Amino acid sequence: QVQLVESGGGLVQAGGSLRLSCAASGSIFSINAMAWYRLAPGKQRELVAGISRGGFTNYADSVKGRFTISTDNAKNTVYLQMNSLKPEDTAVYYCKTSVLTTTERRILYDYWGQGTQVTVSS
């Protein structure tokens, strides 16, 4: 099995910054992609940023120019640097990874982190 542990959330004033981390461990053969999603009250889950094995990235329009996704492949860790935070960014942020496991190397499986709360005050 694969586990994802998230950290870095908290309460910050508008205009401030936070850096989220998500470390993957377990029976990982290879990582196909990693991404950050967020869920705010009254809204549907939204893809915030994603990065593929080849390094291609994509961002939600609302965070372009403010957020940056990156990885440390040696540590199986993905980061989300969040700058110029706005109250609208308030949500629970979830890390997701798509992997091939060591026991099943032909099928991709998705795993989710436990979520970390980000609250941005006005």
C-alpha positions as CSV (number, residue, x, y, z in Angstrom):
1,Q,0.0,0.0,0.0
2,V,0.9,3.7,-0.4
3,Q,0.6,6.4,2.2
4,L,0.7,10.2,1.8
5,V,1.4,12.5,4.7
6,E,0.7,16.2,4.3
7,S,1.9,19.1,6.2
8,G,2.3,22.9,6.1
9,G,-1.2,24.1,6.4
10,G,-2.3,26.8,8.8
11,L,-3.8,30.3,9.3
12,V,-2.3,33.2,7.4
13,Q,-3.2,36.8,6.6
14,A,-4.1,37.8,3.1
15,G,-1.0,38.4,1.1
16,G,1.0,35.9,3.0
17,S,2.6,32.6,2.0
18,L,2.5,29.0,2.9
19,R,4.3,25.9,1.6
20,L,2.5,22.6,1.6
21,S,4.4,19.3,1.6
22,C,3.2,15.8,0.7
23,A,5.5,12.8,1.2
24,A,4.7,9.4,-0.4
25,S,5.9,6.1,1.1
26,G,5.1,2.4,0.8
27,S,5.2,0.0,-2.0
28,I,5.8,2.4,-4.8
29,F,7.3,1.2,-8.1
30,S,7.0,4.5,-9.9
31,I,5.1,7.7,-9.7
32,N,3.1,8.8,-12.7
33,A,1.9,12.1,-11.4
34,M,1.2,14.1,-8.3
35,A,-1.4,16.9,-7.8
36,W,-3.0,19.2,-5.2
37,Y,-6.7,19.5,-4.9
38,R,-8.8,21.7,-2.6
39,L,-12.3,21.5,-1.2
40,A,-14.0,24.6,0.2
41,P,-17.4,24.8,1.9
42,G,-20.2,24.9,-0.6
43,K,-17.9,24.2,-3.5
44,Q,-16.9,21.1,-5.5
45,R,-13.4,19.7,-5.3
46,E,-11.0,21.6,-7.5
47,L,-7.7,20.7,-9.1
48,V,-5.3,23.4,-8.0
49,A,-2.0,22.2,-9.6
50,G,-0.6,19.0,-11.1
51,I,2.8,17.8,-12.2
52,S,3.6,14.8,-14.4
53,R,6.5,12.4,-14.3
54,G,8.0,14.3,-17.3
55,G,7.8,17.6,-15.4
56,F,4.8,19.1,-17.1
57,T,2.6,21.3,-14.9
58,N,-0.8,22.7,-15.0
59,Y,-2.7,25.2,-12.7
60,A,-6.1,26.4,-12.0
61,D,-6.6,29.8,-13.6
62,S,-7.3,31.3,-10.1
63,V,-3.8,30.4,-8.8
64,K,-1.6,31.0,-11.9
65,G,1.2,33.3,-11.1
66,R,0.8,32.8,-7.3
67,F,1.2,29.1,-6.7
68,T,4.1,26.8,-7.8
69,I,4.1,23.0,-7.7
70,S,7.4,21.1,-7.6
71,T,8.8,17.7,-6.6
72,D,11.8,16.1,-5.0
73,N,11.9,12.8,-6.7
74,A,14.5,11.3,-4.4
75,K,12.2,11.9,-1.5
76,N,8.9,11.1,-3.3
77,T,7.6,14.5,-2.1
78,V,5.5,17.1,-3.8
79,Y,5.3,20.7,-2.7
80,L,2.9,23.6,-3.3
81,Q,4.4,27.0,-2.7
82,M,1.5,29.4,-2.2
83,N,2.2,33.2,-2.4
84,S,-0.1,36.2,-2.3
85,L,-2.8,34.2,-0.6
86,K,-6.4,35.4,-0.8
87,P,-9.4,34.6,1.4
88,E,-10.8,32.7,-1.6
89,D,-7.9,30.2,-1.2
90,T,-9.3,29.0,2.1
91,A,-10.0,25.3,1.9
92,V,-8.8,21.9,2.8
93,Y,-6.0,20.9,0.5
94,Y,-5.5,17.3,-0.5
95,C,-2.5,15.7,-2.1
96,K,-3.1,13.0,-4.7
97,T,-0.6,10.6,-6.4
98,S,-1.0,8.2,-9.3
99,V,1.4,5.3,-8.9
100,L,2.5,1.8,-10.1
101,T,2.9,-0.3,-7.0
102,T,5.7,-2.9,-6.5
103,T,3.1,-5.7,-6.5
104,E,1.0,-4.5,-9.4
105,R,3.2,-2.8,-12.0
106,R,0.7,-2.7,-14.8
107,I,-2.2,-0.6,-13.4
108,L,-2.2,2.9,-12.0
109,Y,-3.7,3.5,-8.6
110,D,-4.7,6.8,-7.0
111,Y,-3.9,7.6,-3.4
112,W,-5.0,10.6,-1.3
113,G,-3.5,12.4,1.6
114,Q,-5.4,13.2,4.8
115,G,-5.9,16.8,3.9
116,T,-4.5,20.0,5.5
117,Q,-6.5,23.1,6.4
118,V,-5.5,26.4,4.8
119,T,-7.3,29.5,6.2
120,V,-6.6,33.0,4.8
121,S,-8.0,35.9,6.8
122,S,-8.9,39.3,5.4
